[in-house]
Each structure stands twice: as structure tokens, then as C-alpha cells.
Amino acid sequence: MALIAAMATTRHHYQMVDSSLHGDFLTWRHAMSQEVPHWLFWALAIPFVYLLVDQLARRRRGWVPAVLAHVAFATATIALATAFHAVWFSKSFGDAVMGSASASLFSYGAILGAVLAYYYAQRSVERDVELAGAKLRALRAQLRPHFMFNALNSVAMLVRGGRGPEAVEMIARVSNLLRDSLDDDDRAEVSLEEEVSLARRYLAIEEVRFADRLEVRVELTAEARAVRVPRLILQPVVENAVRHGIGARAAAGHLEITARTTPDELIVVVRDDGPGPSPTQRPNGVGLKNTRERLRTAYGAGARLTLEHAPEGGGVATLVLPLRLEHRS
Amino acid sequence: MNPLRVLVVDDEPLARTGLRELIRRDPELECLGDCGGGQAAIEAIERHKPDLVLLDVQMPEIDGFGVIRAIGPERMPPVIFVTAYEEFALDAFRVHALDYLVKPFSDAALAAALDRAKRFVRDGQLQQLAERLTGLVHQAPNPQHLSRITVRLGQRQQIVRVTDIDWIEAADYCAKLHVGATVHVVRVSLGALERLLDPTSFVRVHRSAIINVDRLKEIESDSSGDGTIVLADGTKVRLARSRRAAVDRLLGRAF
């Protein structure tokens, strides 16, 4: 970059030097002694131009202040360059303005152009890296490594216990769930009936892991069954009920999924008979935070997810989705 | 040589039975029993003092770190952590040179960990272990305070929320939870409960009593420096001179 600026300056300057020497024999050495100080000055200016560009980009005040800042900075730098030129070549300031101002302006422009190009190219790479990181984190959360390794551990334990057919069944269930996760598309919608069957695939694994501690009951009205919902919106809610509800008690647990519609809402209730949401439970965990974000994206403020203690004990998660026009009766 | 007495702690029945079966195959080991949660593990460790604990890290309410905190690193028997996927935990185990198994583990990995543990116990390197566990407990990110305690009512289990507890009284190796007019006995020591409860809500007022600060109504001092705490329901609990400063500190912050 410095090279581009310097070469451009040299070309321009060369002619001026040439004409001002009045026929003196021009050697490369002579030209270098005339030009190198000029290049050095502008090379030193590059980091400052970079800092200015960086500061302006961070403050995000729009392009008017940015242009003004560059004009001010360029004026100051060019004045300094001209003064430097005058001192170095022992000329009067007026001669120096004549001799170098246009070259300085050109140099500043070249440096600014190169710095801007470099700066924004770098920023765009950084953004790509950030985005890729976020995608990776989302993917990792989706694969639920903790759950997967525990499920694989169950398979290992079944094999050790000589329970081959159950182990094979477990492998098939884990594979199905993994396939569901990989198919996940945030924009996809499925009927509530399909969504519940996705949640059941997950529950099928938990039934093995928690042996006879889990009993599941599902009750959907005919209207509710057909409502289109974002894919895998329910499963994290069910997972939460199992982890903090059924998983938190030693005795057998019951899980109930019910759904009904009102004239303009779909109401899905997931009820467990565990100890209820713990006051120390982190603000609803990462899984439910993602679910809430997805709801906001899909429905705005019209959808909500609440967790509370049931009066008769246990936890109740209620998912309320606004019905889209095609579902309204 | 007596076989080492091993306790298995995991919240998944399948994982527990599997581990018990693997331990049964080793003539140098004897399985003391298994626990499905942190509270049961604390009870079993305090009561039976096993030689070795296979401890699942992630469990509801009281996790593996909570168990160590409750027992106290210096009283904790040698432990092999068993974990599925806790990046934090794995880093911590490596840093403090503690033994761990990742699920699912091979028979060989389990055997190797058990062999190391056997050598460790036979050589009596327990002091060293206490130091490592202390390091681990200190590093654990803001521990979750106990919010619920499981109590037995005949064959049934019941959950007591700690905010409902008025005060706790020591009784041998057990603790009596006073909840209104009801008293529940849990087989966990008062010391273990003290280490698990939120120290800004519960304070030890003497060797055998912890009170819920929210229930405190007044403090009567006597000439010896000891005192009496009167709770909202009129219950009087003795306040030891040595605990006075801790109570005052807490009240200074609470009011």
C-alpha cells in the first residue's frame, strides 16, 4: 500500500524535479535523494490515517462528520508535509506549496483509498468469522452433546448388560433424533401433530435412560393437531420439563402434553409432576432462551412461553401462539 | 486385604446398574450401593464413609461439585468423576489432576481409573487429594445454593422448599427441618446443610442450629455474651457467643 502511494507520488514528482533542475544531469541516485524523504513522510502518516478510519467507523456518526474529519486531517497533514518539504529542501514555504502540495494531496488520497479498502476488507472477514462462530455454536447446541453422550452411555450399559435388542432400539432412536436435528431449518413449519411426534422421539430416549420413571400422556384437540408451528419449537420445552421435572425426582414422573385452540390462539401446555421450576434455575436455560428468541422472530410479541408452579405441585410450561389467518375459524 | 467399598452416584438408573455390575466383577472392589442424586449421595457418604466414590457431575439440584462442597474437600473420600460433556469440569479436573471418566467409557478406561484409585487409597495419599478437591471447589463458577430438600414421609418422598424452613436443628448425624408446625428429619449433617444453603439467608447460630434469617424477630443478649434468638413464631434458639459476629454481619447487610 505504501508502495502504491510512493510510486504514484514519484511519477508525479519526477517531472517536477526534472523541470526544476534546468538540464542538470539526472541520476537515479539524485532522484532517490529527492524522493525518499517524501515517501518516508507519507509512510509515517499511514498508521494515523488508519487510526482515523478506525475511530470514525467505530463511532458510526454517518458520512458527513467522516468527510469533515478527513478534510481537516488531510489539511493538517498536507500543511505538515509542505513544511517538511520546505525545511528539507531549504525552500520558502510558498515554493514548497507550489512544489509539493498537489503531490501531497494525491498521496493523501492514495493512502486513504488503500486504507479504506484494507480496513473494510478486514472487517468483512471478521464479520464472516463471527457469523461462522455463531452458526457453529448454534449447531453444537442443537446436537446437545451432553444428551447425546449420555444416550450413547445408555447404549454401552445396555450392551454390557447383555440387552442387545434394547441397545439396538436405543441406537435407532438416537439416530432418528440426530436426523431430526440435522434436518432442522429455522424457517420450516410443521403441523403440531408432527411436532409432537418429534418430541416423542426425544421422549423415547429419555424413557430408556430413566427406565420406568417416565410416563407420557398426549391430548390434542382435532383443531390443534393441524395448526402449523415452527419446527422443533416444542421439543426444548418438553426437554426442560424432563430435565428439571422428571429428572429432578427419584420416583416415577408423569409428563402431559395437551393442546387446544381458542378463536385466535393455539395453547400448548406441558405439565410435569416434578418439583416445579427451581428458584435457582438459571433464567430458563439456554434451550428456552433460544425458543423464546425463535418465537419472537416468528410471531413478534404475539407469542409467549411461561413457566410456573402448578397449584397441585409440579411445573407447567404454557406455549401460546397466535393463530394465523388460515387457522382461524 | 479388604475390598474397597465403592459408592456409585448417577441420576440415570441405567448408568447406575451398569457401573454396579462392572464393579461387582472386580474382586478388589465391593459396591456399597448407588444413589440417584446429590442429597442421597451426601447421606450415604456421611453414613457409610466409602473408600471410593464414582460421582456423576451433572445431577439435578445438588450436582457433583455440590456433593464435595457439602461433605467438605478434607473429608471427601477419593473420587472418580464421571461426566458426559461438561467442558468446564473437564478443564478443572485436568488442572487439579483429578481422575475422571467421560461417558461412554470403555471397560479399559474404567479399569485404569479404578486401578489408579486403588493405588491411591492403599498408599493413603488422602491429604494430597483434599488439596486438589479444595482447588476444584474454589474454581467452580458461582455454586448454586440449595433450593429444595427431599424428605421421606413413610414410603413417600416430599419436597421442602428451603424458603419454607424456619430453622434447622442438629440431631446426631441428622438434621431436623422445622417448617411451621412440622418437623422433617433428613439424614444429612447440619454442617453439610450449612455449606449448601445460601449464606445470606441461613446462618449457623450455634453448634447445633441454623436459622432462616427471614424468620428472625429479635435477639436477647445475656451478661455472658451468649444470647437467645426469637423467631417470628416465638421459638427461642440459643445464640452462641462465637456466632454472634456472623449473625450481626448478616443482619447489618439484611436491614
Contacts between the chains, C-beta under 8 A, distances in Angstrom:
chain1	res1	chain2	res2	distance
A	145	B	84	7.6
A	145	B	85	4.3
A	146	B	58	6.9
A	146	B	84	5.0
A	146	B	85	4.3
A	146	B	86	7.3
A	147	B	84	7.9
A	148	B	85	7.9
A	149	B	84	3.9
A	149	B	85	5.1
A	149	B	102	7.3
A	149	B	103	5.2
A	149	B	104	6.9
A	150	B	12	6.8
A	150	B	15	7.7
A	150	B	84	4.6
A	150	B	103	6.2
A	152	B	103	7.2
A	152	B	104	4.8
A	153	B	12	7.8
A	153	B	15	6.0
A	153	B	84	6.6
A	153	B	103	3.7
A	153	B	104	4.1
A	153	B	105	7.9
A	154	B	12	7.0
A	154	B	14	4.9
A	154	B	15	7.1
A	155	B	104	7.1
A	156	B	18	7.3
A	156	B	103	7.9
A	156	B	104	3.9
A	156	B	105	7.7
A	157	B	14	4.9
A	157	B	15	6.0
A	157	B	17	7.1
A	157	B	18	3.2
A	157	B	104	7.9
A	158	B	14	7.0
A	160	B	18	5.6
A	160	B	21	6.6
A	160	B	22	7.0
A	160	B	107	7.9
A	161	B	17	7.1
A	161	B	18	6.5
A	161	B	21	6.6
A	208	B	14	7.0
A	209	B	12	5.2
A	209	B	14	6.1
A	210	B	12	6.7
A	210	B	13	6.6
A	211	B	13	4.2
A	211	B	14	6.3
A	213	B	13	7.1
A	243	B	60	7.2
A	244	B	60	6.7
A	247	B	11	6.3
A	247	B	60	5.3
A	248	B	60	3.7
A	248	B	61	6.0
A	249	B	150	7.9
A	249	B	157	7.2
A	249	B	159	7.9
A	250	B	36	5.0
A	250	B	37	6.4
A	250	B	40	7.5
A	250	B	150	7.4
A	250	B	157	6.4
A	251	B	157	5.9
A	275	B	148	5.5
A	275	B	159	4.6
A	278	B	61	7.2
A	278	B	147	5.0
A	278	B	148	6.6
A	279	B	147	5.1
A	279	B	161	7.8
A	279	B	163	7.5
A	280	B	144	4.9
A	280	B	145	6.2
A	280	B	147	4.5
